[in-house]
Amino acid sequence: MLDKLNAALSFHQNALRIRAQRQELIAANIANADTPNYKARDVDFRAALGKALAGNAAENVTAATTSPQHIAAEPMNTSALGMLSGDTLYRQMVQGSVDGNTVDMDVERNQFADNAVRYEASLTMLNGQIKKLLTAIQGQ
């Protein structure tokens, strides 16, 4: 039963975690708009979500056992934690700058707003899915 609930909600869970981390990257770009030689970073959302859903975004982490009486734990994929370190890309420079900074505030504001709207849409869809599951469980 729990496997089915997890499967039903894992897509939105991964999407929300990746969107939240993308929002942090974009916010860092905006915060460093005046930092010399700062390179704007972003995430390819589609690729990161595909890796997270496939379960190979990062290597598996296993629990250490110090006694033969310990119960073996299933490996945990760190992609479930939303780690994007390998998926972070640098944005192409739109307009050159003297100090080597590649942050374009118009692009960053646009990406920030777009990501926020998509995050909110994912929350709305997740909320609807949870309501459907509760209706099915309660038998109404």
Secondary structure, 3 states (H helix, E strand, C coil): CHHHHHHHHHHHHHHHHHHHHHHHHHHHHHHCCCCCCCCCEEECHHHHHHHHHHCCCCCEECCCCCCCCCCCCCCEEHHHHCCCHHHEEECCCCCCCCCCCCCCHHHHHHHHHHHHHHHHHHHHHHHHHHHHHHHHHHCC
